[in-house]
Amino acid sequence: MPSVEENRALWGKDYSWSHQGDEWSAVWGGVETHWYATILPRIRRFLPARRILEIAPGYGRWSIFLIDCAEEYIGVDLNAECVSACQARFPAACHARFVANDGKSLAAVDEGSIDFAFSFDSLVHAEIDIIDAYLHELSRTLSPDGVAIIHHSNLGEYGKTTRNLSRLLSIPARRLPLAEKMLRKSRLIDWEHWRAQSVSARKVADLCSVTGLVCIGQEIIDWGHESRRMVDCFSTLTRLGSKWERPNVVVRNPHFMAEAFSAHAISEVYASLLPCEQQRVDEPTH
């Protein structure tokens, strides 16, 4: 169960960030294809926005796109290292600022100021107490018609499976090779992707109802090729009474990773296309 301190240690000190987080988009064929093929189609109705909040931007993998969609942008991250990296990466973006937080609050964000809030591929490692804290903060900081799209864990849906996995992993060391063989055969090793065990789509929707928010859409998805278990969810949230309010629409999408593989194929053809003039500029000199 990832804690705030474990997340701070892993992403702030232990992880090298050698590719600025872009390596997590490799299966899509790169960050640009990942953005245009997968992320933008899901959030396009809410962009551009006057004020955008990004929770846990890391080294700015998505900030590079979101900053251009906002009059004002704020990125809030648990790790001071990530904040410093983003400040160095976007020095010319005078309308953007990056601040560190405690991993659960948005003290630097004014009440009712955010028109669009976004978090992708980060809060999947946050347990339900952290998600609950951020939902309360979003209830405070979203504008009357503000919307948030949050990518979080759905591993809590598989509570029995994860408990059985924990028991198997507690087998004495002399029997671990057999246990590992069993786990791999059952596709139980690594399928959880360090997701938070206490979080599910249903829990997030229920928490919204007691924080002044309403969940208006949830896409429950698979992640990775090891298992077809749908361990992630994109939840779309808004303020009660906003123009976006509607009954929650919940969709289970077992084809999410197929979307990624298709994007990778597209990137091989189109992402490398450059005008002739640019190709000449980019050609190595001898």
C-alpha positions in Angstrom: 0.0 0.0 0.0 2.0 3.1 -1.2 2.2 5.8 1.5 2.9 9.5 1.0 6.4 9.0 2.2 7.0 6.0 0.0 5.8 8.0 -3.0 8.0 11.0 -2.0 11.0 8.7 -1.7 10.5 6.8 -4.9 9.7 9.7 -7.2 11.8 12.3 -5.5 15.1 10.5 -4.7 15.1 6.9 -5.9 13.8 7.3 -9.5 16.4 8.8 -11.9 13.9 10.7 -14.2 16.5 10.2 -17.0 13.9 10.7 -19.7 11.7 13.2 -17.7 9.0 10.6 -17.4 8.7 10.3 -21.2 9.7 6.6 -20.9 6.2 5.8 -19.6 4.8 6.9 -23.0 7.0 4.5 -25.0 4.3 1.9 -25.5 2.3 4.7 -27.2 5.3 5.6 -29.4 6.1 8.7 -27.5 4.6 11.5 -25.5 3.1 13.4 -28.4 1.2 10.4 -29.7 0.2 9.5 -26.2 -1.3 13.0 -25.7 -3.1 13.3 -29.0 -4.3 9.7 -29.3 -5.3 9.0 -25.7 -5.5 12.0 -23.4 -6.7 14.9 -25.5 -9.8 13.0 -26.8 -10.9 12.5 -23.2 -10.4 16.1 -22.0 -10.9 18.1 -25.2 -14.4 19.4 -24.1 -12.8 21.2 -21.2 -10.0 22.9 -23.1 -8.9 25.6 -23.4 -9.6 26.8 -19.8 -8.8 30.0 -18.1 -7.2 28.4 -15.0 -5.8 24.8 -15.1 -4.5 22.8 -12.2 -2.3 19.8 -12.6 -1.8 17.5 -9.7 1.5 15.6 -9.6 3.0 16.8 -12.9 6.3 15.1 -12.3 8.8 16.5 -14.8 6.2 18.1 -16.9 5.3 15.3 -19.4 1.7 16.7 -19.7 2.4 20.2 -18.5 4.0 21.1 -21.9 0.5 20.7 -23.5 -1.6 22.0 -20.7 0.3 25.2 -20.2 -0.5 26.2 -23.8 -4.2 25.6 -23.1 -4.5 27.9 -20.1 -4.4 31.6 -19.3 -3.1 30.6 -15.8 -1.6 27.2 -15.0 -0.5 25.8 -11.6 1.3 22.4 -11.1 1.3 21.0 -7.6 3.7 18.1 -6.8 4.7 16.2 -3.7 8.4 16.3 -4.7 10.5 19.4 -4.5 12.8 17.8 -7.1 9.9 17.6 -9.6 8.9 21.2 -8.9 12.5 22.4 -9.6 12.7 20.4 -12.8 9.5 21.9 -14.1 10.5 25.4 -13.2 13.8 24.9 -15.1 11.9 23.3 -18.1 9.4 26.1 -18.6 11.2 29.3 -17.7 9.4 31.3 -20.4 5.9 30.4 -19.4 5.2 33.4 -17.2 1.6 32.4 -16.7 2.7 29.0 -15.2 3.9 28.2 -11.7 4.9 25.1 -9.9 4.7 24.5 -6.2 5.4 21.7 -3.7 2.7 20.3 -1.4 2.3 17.7 1.3 0.9 15.1 -1.0 -2.8 15.7 -0.1 -3.6 19.4 0.0 -3.8 22.3 -2.4 -3.0 25.2 0.0 -1.4 27.2 -2.9 -4.7 27.2 -4.9 -7.3 29.8 -4.3 -10.9 28.9 -3.5 -13.2 28.6 -6.5 -10.4 29.4 -9.0 -9.8 26.3 -11.1 -11.8 25.7 -14.3 -10.0 22.4 -15.2 -8.0 20.1 -12.9 -6.1 17.1 -14.3 -4.0 14.3 -13.0 -2.7 11.4 -15.1 -0.5 8.4 -14.2 0.3 9.7 -10.7 -2.6 9.3 -8.3 -2.9 5.7 -9.2 -0.3 5.2 -6.4 -2.4 7.2 -3.8 -4.5 5.3 -1.3 -8.1 6.2 -0.5 -7.3 8.6 2.3 -5.2 10.7 -0.1 -7.9 10.6 -2.8 -10.4 11.7 -0.2 -8.2 14.6 0.9 -7.8 15.8 -2.7 -11.5 15.5 -3.4 -12.2 17.8 -0.5 -9.6 20.2 -1.9 -11.1 20.0 -5.4 -14.5 20.8 -3.9 -13.0 23.9 -2.4 -10.9 25.0 -5.4 -13.0 24.2 -8.5 -15.0 27.1 -10.0 -18.8 26.8 -10.1 -18.6 25.0 -13.5 -15.1 23.6 -13.0 -14.3 20.0 -14.0 -11.6 17.6 -12.8 -10.4 14.4 -14.5 -8.4 12.2 -12.2 -6.6 9.0 -13.1 -6.7 6.7 -10.0 -6.5 3.1 -9.0 -9.3 0.6 -9.3 -7.3 -2.2 -7.6 -9.7 -2.1 -4.7 -12.2 -3.9 -6.9 -10.0 -7.0 -6.7 -9.7 -7.1 -3.0 -9.9 -10.9 -2.7 -7.3 -11.4 -5.4 -4.8 -9.0 -3.8 -5.3 -10.6 -0.4 -4.6 -14.0 -1.9 -1.6 -12.6 -3.6 -0.3 -11.3 -0.3 -0.7 -14.7 1.3 1.2 -16.4 -1.6 4.0 -13.9 -1.3 4.4 -14.8 2.4 5.3 -18.4 1.5 8.7 -19.3 3.1 11.7 -18.5 1.0 12.5 -22.2 0.3 9.2 -22.5 -1.5 9.3 -19.2 -3.4 10.4 -20.6 -6.8 7.2 -22.7 -6.8 5.1 -19.8 -5.7 6.6 -17.6 -8.4 5.9 -20.2 -11.1 2.3 -20.4 -9.9 1.9 -16.6 -9.9 3.4 -16.2 -13.3 1.2 -18.9 -14.8 -1.8 -17.2 -13.3 -0.6 -13.7 -14.5 -0.7 -12.5 -10.9 2.9 -11.1 -10.7 3.2 -7.4 -11.6 -0.4 -7.1 -12.8 -1.2 -4.6 -10.0 1.5 -2.1 -11.2 2.0 -0.7 -7.6 -1.6 0.5 -7.6 -3.3 1.6 -4.4 -5.2 -1.4 -3.0 -7.8 0.7 -1.1 -9.1 2.6 -4.1 -11.9 1.7 -6.5 -14.1 3.5 -8.9 -17.1 2.9 -6.7 -15.4 4.3 -3.6 -14.3 7.5 -5.5 -17.9 8.1 -6.8 -19.2 7.6 -3.2 -16.7 10.0 -1.8 -17.6 12.6 -4.3 -21.2 12.6 -3.0 -20.0 13.7 0.5 -17.5 16.3 -0.6 -19.8 18.6 -2.6 -18.8 17.1 -5.9 -20.6 14.8 -8.3 -19.0 12.1 -10.4 -20.3 12.4 -14.0 -18.2 9.8 -15.8 -15.9 6.9 -15.0 -13.9 4.9 -17.5 -12.5 1.7 -15.9 -9.6 0.4 -17.9 -6.9 -2.3 -18.2 -3.2 -1.3 -17.8 -0.3 -3.3 -19.2 -0.4 -6.5 -21.2 0.2 -8.9 -18.3 -3.4 -9.1 -17.3 -6.9 -8.1 -18.5 -7.8 -7.0 -15.0 -9.0 -3.4 -15.1 -7.0 -1.9 -12.3 -7.3 1.8 -13.3 -10.1 4.4 -13.7 -10.5 7.9 -15.1 -13.1 9.7 -13.0 -14.6 13.0 -14.3 -15.9 15.2 -11.4 -17.6 18.5 -11.2 -19.3 20.8 -8.6 -22.9 20.1 -7.6 -25.1 22.4 -9.7 -22.5 23.0 -12.4 -23.5 23.0 -16.1 -21.8 19.7 -16.5 -23.7 17.8 -13.8 -25.5 14.6 -14.8 -26.0 11.1 -13.5 -22.7 9.1 -13.5 -21.9 7.2 -16.7 -19.7 4.2 -15.9 -18.0 2.3 -18.8 -15.7 -0.7 -18.5 -13.1 -0.4 -21.3 -11.0 -3.6 -21.7 -9.5 -2.3 -25.0 -7.5 0.6 -23.5 -4.1 -0.9 -24.1 -5.1 -1.9 -27.6 -5.5 1.8 -28.1 -1.9 2.3 -27.0 -0.6 -0.3 -29.4 -2.5 1.3 -32.3 -1.1 4.7 -31.3 2.4 3.2 -31.4 1.9 2.0 -35.0 0.6 5.4 -36.0 3.6 7.1 -34.5 6.0 5.0 -36.6 4.5 6.5 -39.7 3.6 10.0 -38.8 5.5 11.2 -35.7 8.8 11.2 -37.7 7.4 13.3 -40.5 9.2 16.7 -40.9 9.2 19.4 -43.6 12.2 19.1 -45.9 13.7 22.3 -44.4 13.5 20.9 -40.9 14.9 17.5 -42.0 18.0 19.3 -43.4 18.4 21.3 -40.1 18.2 18.0 -38.1 20.6 16.1 -40.3 23.9 15.4 -38.5 26.9 17.3 -39.6 30.3 15.7 -40.2 
